[in-house]
Amino acid sequence: MIPWLTLPALPFGLHAFGVLLTLSVIVNHLVLVRRARALGLGSAGAIEALAIGTAAAAIGGAAFAGRLVAGGGTLSSAGGFLGAIAGLVGLARALRIPALAAADAAAFAFPFGWLLARAACAFAHDHPGRRSTSWLAVQYPGGARLDLGLLEWMATPLLAGLVVLASRRAPRPGAVAGALALAYGLLRFGLDFLRAEDIAGTPDPRWQGLTAAQWVCLGVLIPLGVALLRLRATPSPPGARPRGASSPRSPRAPTRTPSAP
């Protein structure tokens, strides 16, 4: 089993959990900006505005949903996803950035920042799972349990590999975002069945047996992923040429040399 590990105390009154979350936002921002520039999505100012605005919308959505679901004092990742999607689409339209390409850039950046965010959760042990004797269980003070923050942290490198692979083989805009939405939606939907239900004051209420995150996965992330992956590239109009291609030259009539009289 995995021992109970916590983050060490930091000087100057800093909390390691908050530091890791801050670093996750910074890493996500840097990767998103770099990817968006590589895709040529717009000016440097527009890309910065897209990245900052999307992060702000995600944090705002996480805080708002945390207040609704758990009565405040916590952040809801489900609300963060909804806020990020709404913010990204709205900002892409306002900044005249292709929404699908912007979604691909955001999806590409997500796992790299999420790796630090879920590391914070793994050390804080704030997502306790069911009691277990598995080798993946953590020695909680009251007995061995699965730690869902740790399990998701362990799976996040696979998501990073997925977006890198999809970005290299994606046939059109939206495919990277679709692959991530579907993969993470299925992952999170399954993991939440392992959440603890025997701990008093658990911040995970359920509706029809499902958590808020599972409903977001079932109603938004998984259908969105399927829809994006099923999109087809927009066909070119008849006679259209790729940008930058030269126009075909019409065959020249053979030049006749006048014969001498």
Secondary structure, DSSP 4 states (H G I P E B T S, - for coil): -B----PPP-GGG--HHHHHHHHHHHHHHHHHHHHHHHTT-S-HHHHHHHHHHHHHHHHHHHHHHHHHHHSSSS--HHHHHHHHHHHHHHHHHHHT--HHHHHHHHHHHHHHHHHHHHHHHHHHT-SEEEE--STT-EEETTEEEEEHHHHHHHHHHHHHHHHHHHHHH-SSTTHHHHHHHHHHHHHHHHHGGGB-SSSTT-S--EETTEEHHHHHIIIIIHHHHHHHHH--PPPPPTT---TTPPPPPPPPPPPPPPPP-
